[in-house]
Amino acid sequence: MGYSFPEEVLEHVLSFIDSDSDRNSVSLVCKSWHDIERWCRRRLFVGNCYAVSPAIAIRRFPELRSVSLKGKPHFADFNLVPHEWGGYAYPWIAAFAEAYPWLEELRLKRMVVSDEALELIAKKFKNFRVLVMYSCEGFSTDGLATIAANCRNLKELDLSESEVDDVSENWLCQFPDSYTSLESLNITSLSSEIRFSGLERLVGRCPNLKTLKLSHSVPLDLLPNLLQKAPQLVELGSGLHTKEVHPDLYSKLAGAFSGCKGLKRLCGLWDVVPSYLPTLYPICFGLTSLNLSDAPIQCPELIKLVSQCQNLQRLWVLDYIEDTGLNALAESCKDLRELRVFPSDPFGQEPNVSLTEQGLVSVSAGCPKLHSVLYFCRRMSNVALSTIARNRPNLTRFRLCIIERFCPDYITLEPLDVGFGAIVEHCKDLKRLSLSGLLTDRVFEYIGSHGKKLEMLSLAFAGDSDLGLHHVLSGCKSLRKLEIRDCPFGDKALLENAAKLETMRSLWMSACQVSYRACKLLGQKMPRLNVEVIAEQGHPDLSPDEYPVEKLYIYRTVSGPRSDMPSFVWTMDKNPALRSS
Amino acid sequence: MDSGLSSLGGGGGGGSGGGSSTNESVTTVSKVEVVEQMSTEASSYPGEAELELGLGLSLGTGGGGGGLVKPKQPSSAWGEYGRILTAKDFPSVLSNASSTTPRFSNSSAGPVSGTKRAADSAVSQEVGSATAASQVVGWPPIRAYRMNSLVNQAKALAAEDDKADSENDKFKDTLKKKPYTGSNKNNSTVKEKGHLGFVKVNMDGLPIGRKVDLDAHACYETLAQTLEDMFFRHNTTMPPIRSDVEKGQSTNPSKLLDGSSEFVLTYEDKDGDWMLVGDVPWGMFLSTVKRLRIMRTSEANGLAPRFQERSERQRSKPI
């Protein structure tokens, strides 16, 4: 080939290509494109931190600026993954500290991050800008203090839902007075008091601060001052609770909110006192996202609030909203794209609110752009599900949690197979689905034949036999993540579809009927899979082969078995001669 | 048989399995029948006699109690206690179509019960519902962060209740459906500040730690009971049985607290010291506890003087 495309031109073209899958395609064109692409890739997303080692990642992409890593399986959120399972960030950060001195962004999800790791970030990356730790643990406010003291160019610090050891209340004061680059701060998960004066000064000197999400220890009295110092805020998370009521505060707060003309996203509102809600009315029209899932606001107040949010695109709320509230939502918020309704009393024996499947049906009828749903309720019917499916064929994410397990269609008392079948049949772009209620193998038949774009599927207490699992594994062409708990799925379906597992990111199965024998076989036959068994009982060799494993986590990897497994996790052997003791 | 049944249920029925108590008693009974069958099989479980390790509880559930040193159980045990209930186990659900009235006859029906039970189940003092809440691990699938948030809401509303001042009355009026606080009114020693939520619990000899929701307890007894359930009984995934909730109100004092077991319950406080659980008032404990550890009594020697003193005291107390 005589004429070759100048590298610089190709690099320039590639700089417009952000999507990972497009970049991956580019790198497959030819050797030289592979080489050019890898040198100019700046962002890396690793969906499973054990699928590849830091060394391999660094070798392939020598000039990264931004890395996202995910650690524990999703079911760790529900206490199904034992502690000390893994997902340690330190080895990655240590490797990056050597290889990428110019690393700017780290986004970690469900990982264990130690203070030592934070210290490395603070000291080794001279231009560090973004630290997001979503649902992480293992660090304390000391680690945060080091970050604050050293990261001169930090733009974003986000600790959403992470467990932080609160040992010092003044870590915020470690941001030097010369530090003014903060744009986004999320410290909602910090439980102890913070030095408010430090916070106020920080907010006051950062003119680009757009996102401020505080913890519920920040009292209401402070809020007007903060808002006045940051009228440019786009996103706010705050409590609205005070121990003392004074009329002065109300007007100050109302004035402060009115001053925030660009406020688009609101969350928090823990312990909100209903009489303060009207202070929010002036900003309702501009809101695109409202997260009231931490707020004990009752239906009438919710309706008043939500009816004024005509531009709302995302609503997260507790089931206090009830069917009537959802009807109001359907009438007022025609731009709604995402709805999540959480239970206010998930463990109660009786329903405490009048929220049923009708609320969801209303919203599906009234909100044409609705595509993402997470809904907790206590009853459902096939006809309601079919109606929702026909109303909203544009659904991409549908997660339904009927609180009582094995709960049938409340009208016909039949399984909900047909209803969910309608969902997968009509919603052709469905990417994520979570099932609940009484379900037989039939629902999996529907999912297998219609769920062609399905990428993530979550199952619990469903199905009758292996056939169910077989339908899913053999039919869902786009499946990446499958997580299953307490379903009667066993060896046959898994072994018959072993090759499928290499096309997926991961499979989680707990309290199912997969035997040790099947796991060993799978581990031996599939060298590019890690077949990890979590067993409290002791070494797998001590259990009879027919014995079912408690928890199974299978994922594809190019790095071989993990080296950091705790004593209760075993990788089923790839070489039977090398049985570990 | 009785003890087999109550321990299989693990001492509590959950909201997930209970359903409405009056309308669906028929369905509930059918669930009980299914599980009874299994408990009969389980109590003939050969490993029972060896379950003296730990707290002397956990009859019938067999399997995973105590430490790792137990010899392997025969594989046939799996079918006896661990069978997962599937749709086929509930044929009576379908056949009872005519006799079971739907819970809601029309969509505009008000709530079945007028009082909310958020606080009741989250912060209740009753053993039954406290253990019920955590009976099936991870179901309903709610993240720990959100559970803490719910509990904090319940506590905040309960605390509002305690403040019987007039300025709060108008707020109370606007909160139509309040959680049933009932006995929680006496529990105002629980601090409003800080969400403790889940703390880690480790047990000597077990590599896997757990987490326990401290906010779901109001006294040491229920906490110890829950921990005993967690560590000395195999966690089952079967639907809980309503009758167990009522029967399973344990009146046995926890062996973890009275020193008669091989293990003792300790905690690490904010200063990093390890202390015996039970010495300080509950509220004070909540404000200083960082994590828990079920320690072998032999290793608790560093705390020995107090320990012996305590166990002397406990033994002389009527139980």
Interface residues (C-beta under 8 A of the other chain):
Chain A: F75 D77 F78 N79 L80 P82 H83 E84 S135 E161 S189 S191 S192 E193 H216 S217 H241 V245 W270 D271 V273 P274 S275 S293 D294 P296 Q298 P300 E301 Y320 D323 F342 P343 S344 D345 P346 F347 G348 Q349 E350 P351 N352 V353 S354 T356 Q358 F376 R378 R379 C401 I403 E404 R405 F406 P408 Y410 I411 T412 L413 E414 P415 L438 L439 T440 A460 F461 G463 D464 R485 D486 C487 P488 A511 C512 Q513 E536 Q537 G538 L542 S543 P544 E546 Y547 P548 P566 S567 F568
Chain B: G14 G15 S16 G17 G18 G19 S20 S21 G64 L68 K72 P74 S75 W78 G82 I84 L85 T86 A87 K88 F90 V93 L94 N96 A97 T100 P102 R103 F104 S107 S108 A109 G110 P111 V112 S113 T115 K116 R117 A118 D120 S121 A122 S129 A132 A133 V136 V137 G138 W139 P140 P141 I142 R143 A144 Y145 R146 M147 S149 L150 N152 Q153 A156 L157 E167 K170 F171 T174 L175 K176 K177 P179 K193 G194 H195 K200 L206 P207 I208 G209 R210 K211 T237 P239
